[in-house]
Amino acid sequence: MNAVARRIATVAAATGLAFAAFLTTAGAASAATTPSFETQVLTLTNKERAAAGCAALKANTQLESSAKGHNDEMAKTGKMTHTGVNGSTPGQRIDEAGYYWRMAGENVAYGQRTAEQVVRAWMKSPGHRANILNCGYKDLGVAYTTDSKKRAYWTQNFGTR
């Protein structure tokens, strides 16, 4: 406990509640300032797009839902694939999430521990890079999941209505 926290604890000893509220508020503020892996991937993807002259992608909850469903499935089965266990394609999963598209694409990855690592890996892969730098895409959903052994799985679903 730092000196400020000790002083607050001493003053708050009679009430107890004031110190607990300070800790809760301080913890919540700290957590709120750290962007999620999904938000970091969106930001890094948009940075790559900006460098190529493409407009920024907007976060989309339907694409995020599609990406999360597939990502959770990959983590559960331990298989990185664009095909769902039921045989579904990325386009079918995006449709099922309620995003009706003119253009859609998907990037998947496995093992990278940070958003920076996964975007860097995608940018080194011609097919994944093509999705990221396709200026026709307008929306993005990102998912990050770990399996029971703490191995990371990543999915990006791109779309344009």
Phi, psi and omega in degrees: 000131179283171185300319180296315180296322178297317179296317179296319180297320180295313180294324185272358184306322181292327182261334179065314184293323182298319180292318178299320179295322177299314181296317180296315180295317181296320179294318181295320180295321180295315180294324183291337183274348179264112180295147177296162175303321181297316179295320178297319179296317177300313180299313181293323177297316179293329176296316178296319180295318180299319179296334179264002179087014179266151175291156178292144173279147177258139176297137181228125184292328178291317177293325177296318179298316177298314180297317182295317179302314181291319181297315178298322178295317178298318180296322180291320183271343182073023181235127175267116185202159173269355182256128178289163180298336177271007181088004184292150176262165175306316180299320179294318180293323178294318175302313182298333178280356177091012178260109182264117197242156167263326178226140176209151178205166182216138169243135173233155178206165183214134170100335182292138185268344182226163176299320180299316181296317183290319179294321177299316179297316178297322181291340178273350181257121185307315182293317179292319178299319180299321177296312182299320185263013176281105184293349177286337179286143182243330188234157180213141170236135183235143175224143175229130180217146171247150177271186184296341178260013179068022174277136185273140172236144184226141174220136169241129171247122180259150176198159170219129180283000000 
